Amino acid sequence: MATAPIKLSDVHASLLPRTLAGPIFEKSVEQSAVMALARPAPLAIDATTSVPIPMDVPTADWVGQAQRKPLSSGSVGIKEMTPKKIAVLIPVAEEVAMTNAGGLWTQLQRDLPTAFARAFDHAAIHGKTMRGATGPFAEYLAMTSQSVALGTTSQGQGGIWGDLVKGMEHVIDEDWDYTGTVADHRLKPKLLLATDTTGRPILVDTQTPGNDQAAAGTLIGEPLAYSRSVSGKQRRQSASSDSGLRAIGGDWSQAAYGVGMDITVRISKEATYVDEDDNVVSAFQNNLVLLLAEAYYGYVQGDADAFVKFTGTPSGS
């Protein structure tokens, strides 16, 4: 039996149907590099969620009959995760919204996960909004004091492979595990072009063919995920700029994220909005339908020095 097409009149004014919202959230997680490696935690939209962050593995030891049981030297820290709202306002021609609502929702299912994933990664990595203001999360990955400049190790000593292993060593020397890397797409060609002194490629495991998710293979033996939010320079977004950050790696047991349960979508044909040039635009006057989509995400992390930054020269410098 054929499924009836979705009409604009079928959509509640404040809540996107679960059949549409579910896939959007799932895809936003797939497309987020940070979410690909960090661990998920429950997020209560109307309350603060306490998230346990392991500071070490509990220590078990041998004990004799009737002897005092050993006290674990491991500890678990508690981080409070609060929901933060991501929003996007989308103007749509009224003719499209009224005559092809099904196509409009299909487009939203493609575009909203990317928009949400980029905003989340940018905040979790840099501690900033997409426009450069202070971000929603009190802690973020770039807070780490550990850093390695890519291109400083000679080819004879391993080149960029050596740089990456030095970063791994920084994390391990701090008694953390190195469990993965998030990287900017600008790093990908440098990895694929890296060769040893005889010209043989040394990094061939950085991309899983046909994989359009953030998780894209392995790097120095650990999972790798790509995100344009690592550098901060988003494609075709004039307000963004390249920070020079090319990757962050470390112990991802020290990072946790939460995802809200519903996406709210408010629809208006009468409201006004302010465009990027600060012009006030009337939806009614211009035959537009305004879609305001909002979602909730949370992020917390433990010790910032469980991670290491890998830096390069900002593009355009």
Secondary structure, DSSP 8 states (H G I E B T S, - for coil): -------GGGS-SS---HHHHHHHHHHHHHH-HHHHHSEE----TTS-EEEEEESS--------TT---------EEEEEE--EEEEEEEEEEHHHHHH-HHHHHHHHHHHHHHHHHHHHHHHHHHSB-TTSSB-S-S--GGG-S-EEETT-S-GGGTHHHHHHHHHHHHHHHTT----EEEE-GGGHHHHHH-B-TTS-BS---S--TT--SSEEEEETTEEEEE-TTTTS--TT-TT----SEEEEEE-GGGEEEEE-S--EEEEESS-EEE-TTS-EEETTTTTEEEEEEEEEEEEEES-GGGEEEEE---TT-
